Each structure stands twice: as structure tokens, then as C-alpha cells.
Amino acid sequence: MGSCDVLILGAGPGGLAAAAAAKKEGASRVVVLDRDKKAGGILNQCIHDGFGLIRYGRAMSGPEYAGLAEKEAREVGAELHLGRQVVSITAERAVTAQGRDGLEKWEAGSIVLATGCRERTRGAIAVPGSRPAGIFTAGVLQNFVNIRNILCGKRIVILGSGDIGLIMARRLTLEGAKVEAVLEVMPQPGGLARNISQCLYDFGIPLYVSHTVSRIIGRKKLEAVEVSKVDAALKPVPGTEWTIPCDALVLSVGLIPENEAAGSAGIRLDPKTNGALTDEYLMTSDPGVFACGNCRKVMDLADYVSRQGELAGRNAVRFLKGKALLPWNEKEASGMAKGFPLPGSVTCPICPNGCQIVWDESDGSCYGNRCQRGLLFAEQEKVRPMRTLTTTLRLDGGAGPLIPVRSTDPIPKECLREAMEALRTVRAAAPVKAGECLAEKLLSDGTLLAMLAETDA
């Protein structure tokens, strides 16, 4: 039996931020439980950049963000107990978890739920047809490609335009697969405008809005999907269908708060989000139990999850000390434009504003940027678009077969495929430190490509 002031369930961005904040608020012992063997949650498979713009003031990859968040939690004295699956929570704030050595029980003064979210599957959207191999959710495929080094198809259709699906469209293309189409049942894409621009438009990947997969074709292995337009009720329109041959279908059809831990404790759920229902102080229906991040309500950016985790961690301690709780500003959930980019615009990825900058060709002026950095980015886009390359290298002697890497500087957009080919034969050897240069290649246009490790291995 263990005891602590604050017990945090989940070591993703919300849980790690809650742990660091709880220690800084004066908690004597803060314990974090997580079922994975590595802290960071889903961030570890998100090797693309764009994280940390709000929290750390610079673009980072998911593993970089996770590593820094874990460091902050450990440095202030939070304890991370990994490889633990929570079995139950009682109203008296007693938690039972299953670990490698069996069951362990914890008693806590207060609890923070930071269990994240899960993906909607094919069953949730009821796509008709057979049940062949070759159908994946975007997050599962992201894990296969970025963690396990498994490319699950060569001709791919993506259903849904959520950000993970858009990012995987780019990732799969750079890995040599052909993304035949991205389909979205709504009249507008659901992902960020910058991802529409840099993940689809950059590579000529077609996006069909008001379309869906109306039938899956194949017996043992996926052979094709039937695609149809949808009407105002989002139902397939007879006579509009056509077939796209493919060997993989990727579902990017939304996220659902992970509510099993909350449900086991009898905590009330929000009927709109199906996440833990909280008051303005992030406290659930059980006094002393708080919730933050995607297990409460799915948020667009990890930065906002961390901010909410900080407040939940602070309030968990303030509850123990009998202090007034601090309110959460519900408007602090997203600051970037979603949907189609404005016609003729450049979507700036440098800061959370995500400005869409449009050139006036008549006089050479532009509008839409809120700062000078956006103007400089738009000017560069007009002359020669540059992109940061994030990918993986084969790793010998590590815990896994791959290590995520990123280019030290942006490279010309037209050189991305060449750069990927140049890196296919490169192998790194463990141990590796984050920030270590693992490869240098000179591209045909004279660009020096240098790839840095995103994490220790």
C-alpha cells in the first residue's frame, strides 16, 4: 500500500504538467501512474513538429515535447511509476493498479485524471462491407510507421480529415506510399488549415469533402473502397459512387475522451463529450478528483493540455490545503485556424495564430499576417518554400527499431523526397542523446541535410 498527496493517472502532457505543478504548489509526494513503459503518452509517436509553440515558444516534435515535460516533472521530485494499468478507483480516492509484479494499491489525498483519449473505430461509424485486413485507425498506423517500422500499405485511402490523418498522409507519402485520396463527410475539413496546406497541398494529395466510403471491398485483404458523395443528412447519394483501388484504409474520424478510469469511480460524464464532467475548477463530481486534458474534452494542441494539467495539479494541492481553487478559462482551447486555407493564401506555422496570409498581386502587398515573422514566412514561400523534415532512422541496439529525427534547418520543399531517399540506408547505433547529429547528406541542389535525434535512445 502506497500513499501520496496527489496521485496522477496518465503520464502524457497533461499528467506530467500536473505533476510538476503539484510539486511546485507544495505537495510533499506526487505520484504518476501510466500503463506505458515510457512517459509522454501519444507524443512519443508524433514525430512531426509544431508542438510547444505556446508552452515553450518554439516548434518541437512530439518526442522532444514529451522529453522536456518529463524532465520538468522529475526535476521537481515527482515520482513516475510506469507500466501500471489502473484497475479501479473508489470514492475514498483509493486506486488499485496492475503492474509487472502484481496488484498495488494507493491512497491519495487528491487525484488528477489525465488519461487522454482514444480513436473512433470502424464500428463507431458503421462503414458497410466485408471485414478484410488493411483497415487501421490513424493513430494505430502512426504507431506502426513511426515506432515499429511497419508500412502497412502502398496505395492508401484516408477517411476523415482530422489532424492525425492529414499528418499521416504526408508521412506515408514521404515513406514511398501513394495516398490516393483523403475523404471528408463534412463540407469542410476538420484539421488545421496549416495541415491541409503542408500535408495535402504540398504533395498534390486530393481532398474530397462531402464524400465518404460507402462500401469496403475485399475478402481476406482490402482491395478497394467504394466512395460516394453525401447529402445534407450525410447519407451516401445513390448514383454518385466510384471505386478507388487500395490496399489500406486509414480512419481519421475523431477522438473520444478515455473515460474508463472515471467510469470505474462512478464519476459523472459530460453527455456532450463523454469525458469526465468538471466544474470551472476542473473538479469532477467526486470531491478531490480532478480531470484535465483530453479525458475531459478533446483539445487541439498539446500545449493547451499542458496548461490545463498545470491548473488541475495546482488545484489538487489547493484542495488538500483548504485554499480557494483557481478557475479554468474555457476559451483557452485552440488558437489556430481550421478548415480550408483562404484561396491564394499561405498558412504560417511559426506561431499559434496560424495566420493565413494573402498576396495582392496588383501591388505586391500582402495582408493577414499579425507579425513580422508571418510576413517573412510568406515572402519565403513565394520565392522558395522551405520545410522542416521529420522522419525516423533505423536504430541498432536500442529499445525499438527506430529513432525519430529532424533536420537542423528547413530544406527546400522540392527536396523532401530526395532527402528521404538519401536517408533510407542510414543506420544509427545506440546509445543516442537527444540533439545528437546522426546523419549528414549533401543534396543535389547543394543543401546540406543534417538530422538530429529528437530523443534519447
Summary of the structure (lengths in Angstrom):
residues: 457
radius of gyration: 22.8
end to end distance: 33.0
largest distance: 73.0
contacts: 1658
relative contact order: 0.13
helix: 26%
strand: 33%
